[in-house]
Amino acid sequence: MRMWHGLVWRTAIASLLLGLLATMSAAYVAFHKAAELSARSSARLFTEAMLETHGDACRAAPEGWSHTSPQGLQVRAFDVARVLSRAPLPSGEGPDPALVEQLAAGDAQPMSIHFPRFDGSAWGGSLLMRVAEAGPCSLLEYRWPPLVSRMSEARWLMLAAFTFTAFLAAASTISVITPLLKRLRRLHGAASGLGSAAYVSTRDAAHDELADLSRVLDAAQARVQSDAARILGQQQALERFLSNVAHDLKTPIASLQLSLELATSAPAEELSELLVRGIEDTVYLTALVDNLRLACQLGEGVDPLDGEPRAALGMLVERVVRRLSLLARRKQLTLDVARPDLELWTRCNPTMLEQAVGNVIHNAITHGTPGGNVVAVLEEAGPERFRLTVLDDGPGVPAEDLGRLGERLFRASGARERDPRGSGLGVAIARELCQRAHLSLTFTRNEPRGLKVVLEGARARARSTPD
């Protein structure tokens, strides 16, 4: 049943019906025109012959004259003046009123073709011919019987036209529509498997709209697979990241909980030490949460240069050093800062840049050696540039790991042994922010030991200074 509702049969039936309609319309127009031309030409010849043979009898019959040929052609004569004046005729019956109207309108030879099967007429057609200005034989009406034999021939011609039209419809369906439907079915199969491993390209090499659609499906499949692979990679990276973050949170939270529990029952002389440990864990948790928030902002495409921001580098570095000074003392480290008297400015969101600088200095303190030093030096690197150098004399980073510093979730060998907390997120965020703000961040060995971190970039004028 579905086949009868398919495009093949619909197209074939539509082609057949349209072909038949066109054939019948053309046949009707051609038959009507041919019959009209033939009748007019024959009427002129027959009139000349009839007037030569029966002209005297026609003109001598004021009450009307008629003649019927052996072939059934009937000729009736009328006075044109009486006909046009609508006066009563002696014979009673006048010519066709419709033809009289045409004659009065100026048509010298009005004619009508009848179709007895449709209009119920006993004649195949009628024609008026004006042969004189006045007199009983001045207007002739010809009426001829239906051409039965020709109608039979016409039926055979229509049957032949129907057969030929049906053949053309079938041929066009087979040669044009069927190949298109096969290509559409292949496209349907490809579209149903789009986005899955079951997708099979049609590999349509034609140069038409269906081939263009096939290439669009191939491009969509490639894009879907690429997006799926990218999303899977992001999901796996997120799972690893969350696993590491959960691990990094677990240690300070457990330590903080333990410090608080011990503080509830510890002697007074031990209470200060427990509170300091709790503060250290809280500082670490705060830094981790700030880094996670900044990582989300960068991941969402937040631009640190949006709105033409300005950051005062000297004040920024001093705030970071003051905030981390307690941590440095607890690590038995000396934390110093050096900056020029004249404030240096750069284009970057100040909150984000402060978090990045804090991550770099915090990293130096975390991995410093007790009794060592951490120094942050801010200086002019040229007329239009600045340089912030952070130095420590800790164990440093192996040469093979220097190039990977700043990668998400990467920690140098030995770093996790020295401090189980941390996921490498802080340094990674600092590097990503510097890239977004068009600043450079490099890591090198600090001879004879330790790590040297250099943050450098273009200076900017303060916001209050007109550009």
N, C-alpha and C positions, 0 to 999 in steps of 0.2 A: 504493500500500500504506500510505503514511503517513496517508492520510485516514482509513482504518479504525481507526487507533490514536489519532486526534485526540479532543479533548474533545467535539466535537459528537456524534460517533457514540457515544462512551462515555455521554454524558449521555442521548442519545435511547434507547439500549438499556436503561440503568438505569431511566429513567422508564417505559419500556414494561413491563419486568419487574415493577417495583414496582406499577404500575397493574394489571397482570394478577393479581399476587398479592393485592392489595387487593380486586379485583373478585371473584376466586374465593373468597376468604375470606368476603366479605360475602354472596356468592350461596349459599355452603354454609350459613352461619349462618341466612340468611333462609329457604332451602328447608327446612332441618331444623326450624326453629321453626314455619314455616307448615304443614309436614306434620304435626307433632306436634299443633298446635292443631286442625287440620282432622280428624285421626284421632280425637282425644278427643271432639270435638263430634259427629262422625258416629257414633261408637260408642255414645254415650248415646241418640241418637235411634233407631239401629238396634236397640239392646237393648230399648227400649220396644216397638218394633214387633214384634220377634222373640218376645218373651215373650207378647205379646198373641195372636200367631198360633200359635206352636209351644211355648208355655210348658207346657201339659199333657203334650205328648209328651216334652219334655225332662225334666220332673220324674218321668215314669213310666219312665224308662230308667236303672236303677241301674248298668248296665254301661257307660254312656257314651252320649252323643248327639252327633251332628254334622250340620251342614247347610252346603251350598255354594250360594251364590246364582248366578244366571246370569252375573253380572259376574266370578265367580271368587273372591268373598269367602267364606272358610271360617270357620264358627263351630263350636267344640267345647266341650262342657260337661263339668265335672269337679266332684267333691266337694271343696270347699275344705279340709275337715278332713283328708282323705286326702293332698291335695297338700302341705299345710303339715307334716304329720307324716312325710312321705317314705315313706308306706306304698305297697305295690304297687297299681297301678291295674288294673282289670279289662281295660281296652282295651290295656294294655301301654305305650303311648306317652303320656307326659305333656306338659304345657306346657313352654315354654322355661325351662330351669333358671335362667338369669340373671334372667328376669322373676319367677320364683318367689322368688328371693332378695330382690328389691326389694319384693315383696308382703309377705314375712315381716318386712322391715324397717319396714313401716308405710305403704308407698306403695299407695294404694287403687286406682290405675289405672296400673301400670307399662307402659311401652311402649318399643320399640326400632325404629329405622329401619334397613333393610338396603340395601346397595348391591351388587346381584348381581354386577356386573362386578369388584368388588374382594374381597368376602368369600365368594363362591361360593354364596350362599343362593338358594333357589328362590323366596323370597318377598320382597316389597317392604318388609314390616314386620309386626310382631305386637304385640298389646296384650292385657293381662289386665284383666278387670273383675269385681269381686266384687259379686254381686247378692243374696246371702242369706247368713245365718250358717252354714247347713249344708244338706246335701241334694245329690243328684246333679246339680242344676242351679244350685248356689250360686256357681260360678266359670266364667266364659265366657272363651274365648281366641279372639280374632279374628286371622286372618292374611289378608293381601291380596296379590295378585300385583303384580309390578313394573308401574309405570305407564309403559308403553313410549311411548305417545303424548306423555305429558308430558315424558318424558326427551328425546324428539325436539325438543319445544318448548324445553326447557332448553338443548339443544345450540345451537339457533338463537339463544337469548338470550345464551349464552356467546360465540358468534361475533360477535353484535352488540356485546357488551361489549368483546371483543377489538379489534374494528374501531374503536370509539369511543375506547378507551384509546390505541391506536396513533395515532389522529388527534390526541388531546390531547398525547401525547408529542412528535409532530412539530411541532405548533403551539407548544408551549412552547419547544422547541429553537430554532425559527425566530425566535420573537418575543423570547426572553429570552437564550438562550445565544449565538446568533450575534452580536448586537450587542456582548455582553461580550467575545467572542473577538476581534472587530475592534479593540476598544479595547486589549485585551491585546497584540495584534500591533503596534499603534502604540507602546505602551509599550516593547515589546521592541526595536523599531527605534530609539526614543529612547535606551534604555539602552545599546544597542550603540555608539552614537556619543557617549556621555557623555565629556566631557573633550576632545573634538576639535572642529574647525571643522565637522564633518559632523553635529553634533547638531541635531536638529529637534524642537522642542517639540510635544507633542500638543495643547496648548492645550485640554485637557479642561475644560469649564465645568460639568460635572455636580457634584452635591453628594453624593458617595459615596466609598468607600475607593479606588477606582481613580483618581478625580480628585485625591484627596489624594496618592496615589503620583505622579501626574503633576506636581503642584506641588512635591513633594519632589525629583523629578528635575531640575526647572527650577532650584530653589534650589541643588542640588548642582552643576549645570553652571555656574551663576554663581559659586559658591564656588571651583570648580576653575579657572575662567578667571582669577578674581581672584588666587588663589594662584599660578597659573602666571605671570601678569604680575608679581606681586611677586617671585617667585623669579628671573624673568628680569632684573628691575631690580636685585635684589641681586647676581646673577651679574655683570652688566655693571659695577656699582659696584665689586665685588670685583676684577674684572679691571683696571679703571682704577686702583684703589687699589694692587694688587700691582705694576702697571706703574710707578706713581710711586715706590713704595717701592723697587722694584728699581733705578730710576734714582737715587734718593737714596742707596742703599747702594753703588752702583757707584762714585760719586765719592770718598767717604771711604775705601773699601777700596783703590781704586787709589792714592789719595794715601798711605795708610798703607804699602802695599806699596812704593811708590816711596821713601818716607822710610827704610824698613828696608833696602832695597837700597842706597841711597846711603850709609846709615850704616855699612855693612860695609866701604866703601872710602874714606870721607870723612876728611879731616884732623881732628885733634883739636879744632881751633877751630870747625869746622862741625858737629861731632857733637851738641853741645847743642841747636842750632837744629833739627836733624833729629829729635831725640828729642822736643822740644816739639811739633813738628808732628804726630808720631805720637801723642802723648798727646791732642792736640786731636781728632784723628780718632777715637781710641778713646773719648773722652768723648762725642763726637757719636753714635757707634755704640751706646754703652751707653744713652744717652738715647732713641734711636730704638727700641731693643729694649724698653726699659721702657714706652715709650708704646704699642708694639704689644701688649705683654702686657696693659696696662691697657685698651686698646681691646677686646681679646678678652673680658676680664672683664666690661666694661660691655655688650658685645654679647650675652653669655650671660646677662645679667640679674642679675649680682652687685649686691647692694644695699649702697652705702657706709654705710648707716645700720643695717645688720643687727647685732644684738647690743648696741645702745646704745653705740657706740664714742665715745671722747673724744679730741680732738686738742689738744695744747698749742701754741697759735699762735706765741707768742714764740720758743720753742725750735725750732719747725719752720722759721720764717723764717730764723733764724740758721744752722741747718744748711744750708739751701739756699744762703745767701750764702757761707758758708765753702766749700762745694763748688764754687761757680762763680767764686770770687775769682780763681783762676789764669786762667780764660778771660777774665775782665774785664781783667786786667793785660795779657794777650796782645793784647787789642783796644785797649789804651791807654785803658781806661775806668776811672772811679772808681766803685766799687760800695759804697754805704753802706746801712745799715739803722738804723731807729729804732723802738723798742718801749717800751711802758710797763714800769715795774718790776714791777707786779702782773701775773702770768700771766693770759692770756685763753684761754678754752677754748671749743670748739664741738663739736657732734655731727657726726662724720664719721670714716670710717676714716682714721687718721693717715697710713698709707703712701700711700693714694690721694691724699689732700689734699696731701701733700708733693710728690708727682709733679706735680700740677696747678699748685701755686705755683712749683715749679721750672720748669715749661714757660713760665709767664708771664715770670719773671725772665730765663730763658735767651733767650726771644724778644727782650726788651728789649736784652740784651747783644749778641745776634747782629746786630741791625739798628741798633746805636748807632754814632755817629760817633766816630772816634778823637779822644781828648782830651775827650770828653764825660763825662756823668755818668748813673748809674742809681741810683735811690733807692727803697728799699722801706720804707714807713711803716705800722706797725701801731698802731692807736689805738682807743679806745672811741668808738663812734658813738652812744652812749646808754646808759641803765642796763642794757639787756639785749641790746645789739648790739655788733658789732665792725666795723672797716673796715680792709682792707689795700689801700694805694695803691702802685702801681708806676709810677714816672715815668722817662722818658728824654728826652733832647734830640736824638734822632736825626732822620732826615728825616720821620718820621711816616707817616701813612696818608692817602691822599686821602679827602675827605669822602664820595665816592660808594662807597668800599669799606668804610667803617666798619661799616655794617650787616651786611656779609657776613663779618666776622671771626668765626671760630669755626665756619664751615662746613667740613665734611670736604673735604680736598684743595684748599681755596681759599687762594691767596696773593695779597696785594695787588700791584698793578702796581709794578714796580721792585724787589720783594723778591728775586725769583730772580736778577736781575742783580747785586744786591749780594752774594748768597750762593747759589750754584747748589745747595747742599744744602738739604734741607727739603721737606716736602710739605704744610705747614699742619696736620699731624696733632696737634702739641703743643697749640696753642691750641684746636683743636676738642675734644680730650679734656678740657681744662680746663673748657670751657663745659659739656660734657655731664655731667661729674662734679658741677659746681656745681648744675646742674638736678636731678640725682638727689638731692643732699644738701640741697636747698631753700636754696641760696645764690645770690646774684645776682653776675653778672660783666658789667661794662659797659666799653666802649671809647670814649674821646673824645679829641679833639685836646688836646695839652698846649701851651698858648700860652707863648711865641711859636712853639715848634716841638717836635716829638716826639709821643709817644703817652702817654696816661694810662689805666691799667687799674685798675679799682676792684672788689675782691672784698669783698662785704659779706654779713653774715648774723647769725643769732641766736647769742648766747652761751649757754654751758652751764656747769654746775658740774663741777668735777673729779670723776673717778670715785671718788676716796677720800672725797669729801664727801657725806654722806647727803642725799638729795633731800628 
